[in-house]
Amino acid sequence: MHEQDGLKAASKIRGAGKRPRDFVYVDEFWRADESWPHYFFDNQLWVYVDTYNAELVGDEDYCRIIIDAGENYRWLYQRDLQEREQVFEVLQNIARPVSENQLKNLGFTLDR
């Protein structure tokens, strides 16, 4: 057997039976209102929603929404994975264009 064939076989064995621990639901740009101190091109914010199912010792499960305006300026809404439905309800309640006031009212925290 060639070395490359052995590496391929080993990678298949390592990956056998693995489930994804991290899943991304939303990764897109949404329009911001005029109140933001900065944002990406054309008044856009980066919206990212993911979950993490901890399987490693010391890790914790989570489900979160990140609203990023760039320049290390982002809002975060994070809960335990068991509260995933609540996180998705909050996501559905974000009106566009997105305002910082509505994020505060929905329970987001500024995460710098």
C-alpha positions as CSV (number, residue, x, y, z in Angstrom):
1,M,0.0,0.0,0.0
2,H,1.3,3.5,-0.8
3,E,1.7,6.1,1.9
4,Q,-1.1,8.3,0.4
5,D,-3.5,5.3,0.5
6,G,-2.7,4.7,4.2
7,L,-3.4,8.4,5.0
8,K,-6.7,8.2,3.3
9,A,-7.7,5.1,5.1
10,A,-6.6,6.5,8.5
11,S,-8.6,9.7,8.0
12,K,-11.7,7.7,7.2
13,I,-11.4,5.6,10.4
14,R,-10.8,8.8,12.5
15,G,-13.9,10.4,11.0
16,A,-16.2,7.3,11.3
17,G,-19.2,7.9,13.5
18,K,-18.4,11.5,14.2
19,R,-21.3,14.0,14.4
20,P,-20.8,17.7,13.8
21,R,-20.4,19.6,17.1
22,D,-20.9,23.0,15.5
23,F,-23.7,23.9,13.1
24,V,-24.1,27.3,11.4
25,Y,-27.7,28.3,10.7
26,V,-27.2,31.9,9.4
27,D,-24.2,33.6,7.9
28,E,-25.2,36.6,6.0
29,F,-25.4,40.4,5.9
30,W,-28.4,42.4,7.0
31,R,-29.2,46.1,6.6
32,A,-28.4,48.4,9.6
33,D,-30.3,51.5,10.6
34,E,-28.5,54.9,10.7
35,S,-27.8,54.7,14.5
36,W,-24.8,52.4,14.3
37,P,-21.4,54.0,15.0
38,H,-20.0,51.9,12.0
39,Y,-21.0,49.0,9.9
40,F,-19.8,47.2,6.8
41,F,-20.2,48.4,3.2
42,D,-23.6,49.8,2.3
43,N,-24.9,49.9,5.9
44,Q,-24.6,46.1,6.3
45,L,-24.1,44.1,9.5
46,W,-22.9,40.5,9.6
47,V,-25.4,38.2,11.2
48,Y,-24.1,34.8,12.4
49,V,-26.2,32.1,14.2
50,D,-24.7,28.9,15.3
51,T,-24.9,26.1,17.9
52,Y,-22.2,24.1,19.6
53,N,-22.8,20.6,21.1
54,A,-20.0,20.2,23.6
55,E,-18.4,16.8,23.5
56,L,-15.0,17.8,24.8
57,V,-14.2,18.0,28.5
58,G,-14.5,21.5,29.8
59,D,-16.6,22.8,26.8
60,E,-20.1,24.1,27.2
61,D,-23.1,23.8,24.8
62,Y,-24.4,27.0,23.4
63,C,-26.7,28.5,20.8
64,R,-26.0,32.1,19.9
65,I,-26.7,35.1,17.6
66,I,-23.8,37.4,16.7
67,I,-24.5,40.8,15.1
68,D,-21.2,42.2,14.0
69,A,-20.6,45.8,12.8
70,G,-16.9,45.4,12.4
71,E,-14.1,47.1,14.3
72,N,-14.5,44.7,17.2
73,Y,-18.0,46.0,17.8
74,R,-20.6,43.3,18.1
75,W,-23.8,42.3,19.9
76,L,-24.3,38.8,21.3
77,Y,-27.3,36.8,22.3
78,Q,-26.2,33.4,23.8
79,R,-28.1,30.7,25.6
80,D,-27.6,27.0,26.5
81,L,-28.2,24.6,23.6
82,Q,-31.4,23.4,25.4
83,E,-32.8,26.9,24.9
84,R,-32.3,26.9,21.1
85,E,-36.0,27.5,20.4
86,Q,-35.8,30.8,22.4
87,V,-32.8,31.9,20.5
88,F,-34.6,31.3,17.2
89,E,-37.6,33.2,18.4
90,V,-35.4,36.1,19.2
91,L,-33.8,35.8,15.7
92,Q,-37.3,36.0,14.1
93,N,-38.1,39.1,16.2
94,I,-35.2,41.2,14.8
95,A,-36.7,43.8,12.5
96,R,-34.8,45.1,9.5
97,P,-33.1,47.5,9.3
98,V,-31.5,46.3,12.5
99,S,-31.2,48.9,15.3
100,E,-29.1,48.7,18.5
101,N,-32.1,49.7,20.6
102,Q,-34.1,46.7,19.4
103,L,-31.1,44.4,20.2
104,K,-30.9,45.8,23.7
105,N,-34.6,45.3,24.1
106,L,-34.3,41.7,22.9
107,G,-31.7,40.9,25.5
108,F,-28.4,41.2,23.5
109,T,-25.3,42.4,25.2
110,L,-22.5,44.4,23.6
111,D,-19.5,42.1,23.3
112,R,-16.3,44.0,22.6
